[in-house]
Amino acid sequence: MRCFLLLLALAAPAAAAQGAATYRVTFEATWSEATHPVDFPPDPHFSGLVGATHEATASLWAPGELASAGIESMAETGSKTLLIAEAEALIAGGQAEAVLSGGGIAVSPGSVSLDLEVSAAYSHVSLVSMLAPSPDWFVGVHGLDLYEGGTWAAERVVDLHVYDSGTDSGATYTAPDDDTNPPEPLAQHVEPPFLVGGEVPPVGTFTFTLLSTTAAETAPAAEAFRLDAPYPNPTVGPVTISLHLADPQPVQVVVYDALGRRVAVLHEGSLPAGAHLLTLDTAALPRGVYVVRAVGTERVSRRVAVR
C-alpha cells in the first residue's frame, strides 16, 4: 500500500503584514485537433483550476515525486476536493497561505482567468487542471516564484506541457480505468498523442500578470519553539520528530486527525531547553491528514502529517 508522511514547516508569526501583490492568471488552452491530431478526442476540455500560494519549501506536486491522493483525484476525475484539503493542511501547518480555485475550460481551445493575492512570505504558486478526457493527465505549474530577488514579476508566461500522474496506465484519451500498481512518479508525457512530428508542443499557457502591489514591512525573527521535519520520509512505520525549546517549560505534543480527533499523545510534561526527539508510529494510522500540535507556555507550533 502506498503511503507517506510529510511534515511541513511553520511560518514565523509576523508583527506586521508583509509585502503583497495581486495577479491575474490567464489559462489559454491551445490544445486542438490541429495542434495534436493523433487520436484527438471528442469533447476536449479542462477541469477547474485548483492549487495554492505557499512557501518555497512546500509542495503540492513535482515531477519525479509520487502523486498525492489529491493530485491523483484531480488528474483522473477533475475533482478538486482532496487537493483543496491538502492545500488547507499546508495552511494549517504554516507552509501555505491561500487555496486557489477557479473555473475550467468547457471546450478547448479556450481561456479562463483567476485573480489571486500573493504575499512575499508565500510567493510561490502551484496550480493545476485536468486535461480531459484522459486517464490521468493534467497541466500545471509547481512552486512558481512570483517574487524572485525581492521584486514582483511584471509578467510570467509558462508553456503548459502535459503531465502523467503515474496512477493510471491508460495510453489513450478515452482508455478504460487501469490502475498503475505500484504507482509511478509524476512525469511529463512525451509519447503519442502528445508527440507530434518528433516534437512535444505545449497545450496552452499560464500567463501571470501583475495587477497591483502593497509595501513590505519587516517581520520579527521566529522564536526558538519549533517542530522540525520528520525522519525518515517517506515512511510506513515509526517517524522521528524533533522539538526545539529555547527555555525549560511544560509541553504537550498531541496528534490529531483531519476531523480534530486526538489519535496520539507524543509527550505531556516538563522538558528542559534544547532538542528533544519524539517518535510517532504511523503503522496503525489510516492514510489521511494529521496535525501534530506542540503547546508550550508561550508558543503553539503545528506540523501537518499526511499519511
N, C-alpha and C positions, 0 to 999 in steps of 0.2 A: 504494500500500500504506500502510495506516495504521500509524504508529509514532511513538513519542515517547521523550524522555529526561527522566528525573526524578531529581535528586539530592536526597537527604534530609538534614536537619540532624542533627548529632551531639549527644547528650546529654552534658553535662559529668560527669566521674566524681565521685561523691559520697563523702565520708568516712564518712557515716552514713546509715542508711535514712531516707527521707523519710516524712511522714505518709501513712497509707493507710486505706482503707475497704473493707469488704465489702458488696456489694449483691446483691440478688436481682432479676433482671429477669423479669417475667412477661409473656409474649406471649399476649394474649387476642384470639383471632380471632372476629369477629362476622360475617364475610362469609358470606352465605347467599342463598338464592333470595328470601327475604323482604326483605332489605336491598338486593339487586342483582338484580332479576328479569329484566333484559334478557339473553337468551341464556345463562342460568346453566348451567354445565357439569356433567356427571356427575363424580363423584369429586373434589370440591373439597378441596384440601389445601395445606399449606405445607411447603417443604423445611426441612432442618435449619438452625438459626441458625448464622451464621458472621460473624466480624468481629475487632476488635482494640481494645485500650486503647492510646492514643497521645497524643503532644503536640498542641498546638493547630495547629502548622504542618504536621502530617502529614494525609494524606487517602487513604482507600480509594476513596471516590466522593463526588461532589457534583453537584447539579443544575447544568446548563449546561456540564459537562465531558463529554468522551468517555469511554465505559465502558472500563475496563481489560479485559484478557483474562480476569482473574478474575471481574470483575462480569458480563461477557458470559456466561461459562460458567455462573455461578450462576443468572443470570436466565433463561437459555434451557434449562438442563438440571437445575438444582438442585444441581450438583456443587460441593463445597467446595474441591477440590484446588488449583486455580490461585489462588483468593483467599487460601487459607491460605499458599501460597508467597509471595504479595505481602505479606501481613502479616509473615511471617518475614523478608522482605527489609527491611521497615521496622525490625524489631527489630535486624537485623544492622547497620543504619545508625544506630541510636541514637534513632530517632524514635518507636518503639513499644515497649511492654513485654510484652504478652501477647497470644497468639492466643485468641479466643473461639470455642468450638464447642459446640453443643448440639443437642437434639432438634428435630424438626419437629412439625407438627400433622397427624395422619393423616386426620382428617375435620374440615372447618370447618362450623359453629362448633366451637371447642375451645380448649385452652390448653396452654402448656408453659412451664417455668421454667428459668432458668440462673443459678447463683451465680458472681460474678466479683469479683476483688480489683483495686482501683484505687489507684494511688499519686498523691500530689499532683503529681509531676512528669509523670505520664501520665494525667491525669484526664479525658481525652476518650474517648468511646466511639463506635465505628461498628459497626453490627450490622444484618445483612440476612437476608432469607428470600425465596425464590421463591414467588410465588403461582401455583398450578398446578391444572389445566393452563393454559398461556398461551404465547404466542410468546416474550416476553422481559420479562415484567412481574414486579415484586418490591416488597417493602415494606422499610422500614428507617429507621435514624437515621444521621446523618453528623456526626461531631465534637460530639456532645452532651457538654457540660461538666458534670461532677458536683461540681466544686469551685470554683464561682464565688465570687469575693470572699474566698477563703481559708476558706470554710465548706462542709462537705459537705452536699449537699441531702438532706433527710429523705426526700423522695419526689419523683419526676418522672414525670408521666404524659404520654405522647406519642401523639396520634392518628395512626394509620397510614393514609396515602393511597398509592395505587398509583403506582409509577414505571415508565416505559418506558425500557429501557436504550438504545434507539436503534439496536439491532443487527439487529432483525428487523421486517419491515413487516406482519406478520400483524395483522389487525384484530379477530379473534375469538379466544375462548379456545382453540379447537381448530384454528386455521388451520394449514395446512402450512407448512413452513420456507420463508421468503422473506427471504434476507439483505438488509439495507439497505446499499446501496453508492452513495456513501460513507456510513459510519455518521453518525447524528445525535446531538447532545448529549442527555444524560440529562434527562428532564423528567417532571413529574407527568402522569399520564394523566387527562385531564379530559373525554374523549369517552365515548360509549357503549362498553362496557357499564357504565362507572363513573359516567356522568352519568345521574342518576335524578331525574326530575321537576324538572329545572333546577338540581339540586344535585349535589355530588360527596361523598356520605357516606363516612366512613372505613370500612376493612375490619377494623379492630381497634385495639388499643392495646399499647404497651410501657409497663409500669409498673416503674420502678426504685425499689426500697425499700431504705433504708439498714439494714443489719443490725448493723454494728459499725465502730469506728474505732480507730486507733492514733495516738499522739502524733507530731507532726512534729519533725524535727531539722534543723539548718541544714547545708547543703552548701556547700563552698567554691566560689569563682568558677572558671570554666573557664580553663584555660591558653591562651595565645595560640599554639596549634598547631592549625590547622584547615583544612579544605577548605570552600569556600563553594559555594552553589548554582550550577548551570550556566547558561550563556547562549549561544545562545538556547534557550528551552524553550517549546513543543516544537521538535524539530529532526529532520532526516533526514540530516544531514551533520556538519560539524565543530561541536563544542561547546567552549566555554572554561570552565575550572575554575580558581578562584583558590586558591592555597595560601598561608597566612599563617604566618610564623615569627617568634617573639619573639627568637630568637638564631640566629646563623650555625651551621650544622650540616650533616652529610651526610644526605641524604633520598633515599629510594626511593619512587616512586609507581607502583603497578602496578594493572592492571585484570584482574579475574578473572571468569569466567562462573559460572553457578549451580552448576556441578559442581566449582568450585575450580580450574579450569584457567586458567593465565596466558594472556591474549589480547593484552595490550599493555603496554609499559613507557613511561610518560609522562616520567619523569625518574629518573636514578640518578647521584648525585654530590653535592658540596657546594653549598650555597646560602647567600647572605647573609641577614641578618634583613630582614623586610619582606614585601611581597606579590609573588607570582610567578604569572604566567598560564601555564597548561598547556592544551594542545589535544588533544582526543580526537575522531578522525574515526569517526563511527558508521556511515558508509555501508556498510562491508564487514561489519558485525556483524549476525548474525541477531537477530530480535526475541527478547528474553528478559530475564533479570535478571542484572545485573553489579554487582560490588563494586569500587569504586575505593579502594585502600588506600595511605595515605601513612605511611611509617615513618621516624621521626626518632630522635635519640639518647635521648629520654626519653618520647616520646609516640607512640601509634598512632592515626591518625584515619581513619575509614572513611565512605564515602558509597555509597549504593546507586543504581545506574543501571538503569532499566527501559526497554528499547528496544522 
